[in-house]
Amino acid sequence: MWDYTEKVKEHFYNPRNTGPLEGANATGDVGSISCGDALRLMLKVDPVTEIIQDAHFQTFGCGSAIASSSALTEMVKGKTLDEAKQISNQDIADFLDGLPPEKMHCSVMGREALHAAIANYRGEEWSDDHEEGALVCKCFAVDSQMIEDTIRANKLSTVEEVTNYTKAGGGCSTCHEPIEEILTKVMAERGETFVPAGAKKAKPAVAEAAPAKLGTLARIRKIEEVIAAVRPTLLADRGDIELVDIEGKNILVNLVGACSGCQMEAATLAGIQTKMIEALGEFVRVVPAAKAQAHACASHAHGG
Amino acid sequence: MSTPTPIYLDNNATTACDPKVVEAMLPYFTEQFGNASSMHSFGNKVGVALKAARTKVQKLLGAEFDSEIVFTSCGTESDSTAILSALKAQPDRKEIITTVVEHPAVLSLCEQLEKEGYTIHRLKVDNKGRLNLDDYAKVLSDKVAVVSVMWANNETGTYFPVVEMAEMANAAGVLFHTDAVQAVGKIDINLAATKIDMLSVSGHKLHAPKGIGVLYVRRAVRFRPLLRGGHQERGRRAGTENAPSIIGLGVAAELAMEAMEHERTHVKALRDKLEAGILAVVPHAFVTGNPENRLPNTANIAFEYIEGEAILMLLNKQGIAASSGSACTSGSLEPSHVMRAMGIPYTAAHGTVRFSLSRYTTEEEIERVIAAVPPIVAQLRKLSPYWGENGPVADPAKAFDPAYA
C-alpha cells in the first residue's frame, strides 16, 4: 500500500469540485486511458478580470491522481490565469503534504491540465513537452525517459554525470544498474561503448599501487573539491551546502535552504559521503554540523 | 466511525499462517533449537522432525521419494535453482522455453539470461490466457535446456496443461520445470504419475510461513546446486536448515490435504457466488482468464473505465483486501503483463481487481463484498471523463482526446 498522507486520502475519499462544470469556458484534457490516468480540468474564467471563478475536474486514475485533481481545483479558484500559471507540480504535491516519488507524475499531470486549460481559454495551441518512462530513481523521482533524453542531449557517458544532470542515482544508489543499462543503450546509438566507472579505475590503480595517504592540506582540498562538485545539484534544488569543519573521520557540513530538514537530507548526505570516500580513498562520515555534538557523544559511548 | 471487520481476499499474494502451523513451529525456536547436523540430542530431535515434514510435503506433491524434496528459502529461489541448474548441467543447450504470463521470478531471470546470450522462447496466450501447444511443439528441440511453465497463473488462476506439456518435453528429451506456487495446496497433484522434472512450491501461499520454499527434483534428473557449502539437503541446497519453517510447512501440507475437498467445493462455490453477484449488478465488467479451467479460489474481474488502485483504496476503507493489475499499484506505467498478454484493452486492464479466497473465507464475507463493490465502481465512474450519465461516453477515444500521449 502506498504511504499516502492524510490529506491525499481525504481528497481522494471526498473529492471536491467533481463532474462537468456548467458555463465552463476553458477545458484542459491531459493523459490517456492507456497510460492509466487521464484528467479533464474545466474552468469558469471571468472574461474581464481573468479570475478563475470556478473549477471542476473529471479524472480516470489512481488515488493520488484523483486527490491531485481535487487539490488543483481548490488551489486555482480565485486566482487570475497568470497567477494560476505559476502553480508548479511541487505546489500541488505540497498542498497535499507530499506525494510518494512514484506518484509525483500525478501532480505533473495536474499542472499540465492547468496549462492546457489556460491555452484553451486563450485560443493557443498546447502540447506537452515531455514523455514519461518507467520510474528509475526512487529517491529523486526520475524516470527512464528523462534520463535517456538527458544522456542524449548532453552526450553523457558515466553514471556520475547522469547523477549530476538529473540527480538520478544520487541517493541510495540502488538504481545504478538500470542507469548503466540506459547509458549502454543510448551510447550505442552514437557508436560508443559504455565503460563502468569501476572498470576504468581498476587499471591505473594497479599501476599506482596503493595510493599514498593524503597530506592534511591535500585532504582538505579534496574535501572542498567534492563539496564544490555537489553544490550545483543542490543549488538547482534551491538548497546549498557548506563545509564547517573536519574532525578526523567526521566531515561537518551545513545543509541550507531547501535541503535543510528536507526528507531527502539523509539520502543527500549519504550520496556526498560516498563521493568523499571515493575521492579520499579512506572511510569518512559526512555529518550535519548541528547534529555533530550529539553524534560525537554517541561515537564516544561506542568507542573502545 | 468504527473500523469494519477486515475481509482478506488476497490469498494469492500471501496467506495467513494457520494457527496449528504456528503452534507446531514454536518449540523449534526455543527448546528444540539444535542444528540437525549436530551429533548430540539437541540436533537429533530436529533431524527427526525434519524427516517427518519432508514426508508430509512428499505426500502433498505425490512424489515417489522423499529425497526428491529440497527445501529452499522461497518460491523464487526454487525457480532460479531449477532454471540455472538445467543450464549448468547442459552447457551446450542455450535455449529456454517459457510463457509471456509467468511470474517475475521466472520472467526477470529469463530477461537477464537473454542479455547473457541465451535464447528465450516466450509462448503467447490467447484472450483467455490459453497456450497454443502447436507453437510449443515447434520450439521444442535438443537445443532447449529447460521448459519453465507455471501450473496456474497468479493473476487469473488459469491453468496451463503442464502435465501434457511435460510429456511432450520428455519425448523431446528436454527438462520440464513448473512454477506451481499457486496450485500446490489447492488442487490434487500426483507428480509420480507425471513427467514433470522439477516443481517450485512457496510455503506462504498455503498457510505456512514466509521464507520457506520447496524445489521438487525428480530422482536422476541431472542437478547443479545454486548454493554450495554444507551437505544439507543431500548437497543440493547448502545452508543450515530453517527447521521451524520446514516443520511448519510439513503441518501446512498436511492441513492442505485435509482441506482439498473443501477448496474444490466450498471455496469454489463462494468464488462463483462472488463473481455472479458482482457481474449481475455492475455493467461493463467481465471475468478475465479462462473461467472454465482455473483455480477454485481466484476471481479476476475487469471494471471498465476506472482505475484499479482507486478501487482498492475504497475497498480497503471498508476493510476489504484485494489486489489489482493496474499500473499504479505497482509503480510502473504499464498495466499487468498478464492482462496485456491476453489482449485486454487498456480501458479494462487498468481496472482489473483480483479477489483470491482461502479456506477461511466465509459466506457472510462474500455477501459483504458483493454489496460493497457496485457503489464503489459507480462512484469512481462518476468521476471518470470516459463515463457519461448511464454508461461509457459514446466513442471514448473521440470524446476525450487530449493533445498529450
Boltz contact constraints between the chains, C-beta under 6 A:
constraints:
  - contact:
      token1: [A, 18]
      token2: [B, 383]
      max_distance: 6.0
  - contact:
      token1: [A, 29]
      token2: [B, 402]
      max_distance: 6.0
  - contact:
      token1: [A, 30]
      token2: [B, 402]
      max_distance: 6.0
  - contact:
      token1: [A, 30]
      token2: [B, 404]
      max_distance: 6.0
  - contact:
      token1: [A, 32]
      token2: [B, 405]
      max_distance: 6.0
  - contact:
      token1: [A, 33]
      token2: [B, 346]
      max_distance: 6.0
  - contact:
      token1: [A, 33]
      token2: [B, 347]
      max_distance: 6.0
  - contact:
      token1: [A, 34]
      token2: [B, 346]
      max_distance: 6.0
  - contact:
      token1: [A, 35]
      token2: [B, 405]
      max_distance: 6.0
  - contact:
      token1: [A, 36]
      token2: [B, 327]
      max_distance: 6.0
  - contact:
      token1: [A, 36]
      token2: [B, 328]
      max_distance: 6.0
  - contact:
      token1: [A, 36]
      token2: [B, 350]
      max_distance: 6.0
  - contact:
      token1: [A, 38]
      token2: [B, 385]
      max_distance: 6.0
  - contact:
      token1: [A, 40]
      token2: [B, 385]
      max_distance: 6.0
  - contact:
      token1: [A, 58]
      token2: [B, 385]
      max_distance: 6.0
  - contact:
      token1: [A, 59]
      token2: [B, 383]
      max_distance: 6.0
  - contact:
      token1: [A, 60]
      token2: [B, 384]
      max_distance: 6.0
  - contact:
      token1: [A, 60]
      token2: [B, 386]
      max_distance: 6.0
  - contact:
      token1: [A, 61]
      token2: [B, 307]
      max_distance: 6.0
  - contact:
      token1: [A, 62]
      token2: [B, 307]
      max_distance: 6.0
  - contact:
      token1: [A, 62]
      token2: [B, 309]
      max_distance: 6.0
  - contact:
      token1: [A, 62]
      token2: [B, 310]
      max_distance: 6.0
  - contact:
      token1: [A, 62]
      token2: [B, 328]
      max_distance: 6.0
  - contact:
      token1: [A, 63]
      token2: [B, 309]
      max_distance: 6.0
  - contact:
      token1: [A, 63]
      token2: [B, 310]
      max_distance: 6.0
  - contact:
      token1: [A, 63]
      token2: [B, 313]
      max_distance: 6.0
  - contact:
      token1: [A, 102]
      token2: [B, 331]
      max_distance: 6.0
  - contact:
      token1: [A, 126]
      token2: [B, 403]
      max_distance: 6.0
  - contact:
      token1: [A, 127]
      token2: [B, 403]
      max_distance: 6.0
  - contact:
      token1: [A, 128]
      token2: [B, 404]
      max_distance: 6.0
  - contact:
      token1: [A, 134]
      token2: [B, 332]
      max_distance: 6.0
  - contact:
      token1: [A, 134]
      token2: [B, 333]
      max_distance: 6.0
  - contact:
      token1: [A, 135]
      token2: [B, 331]
      max_distance: 6.0
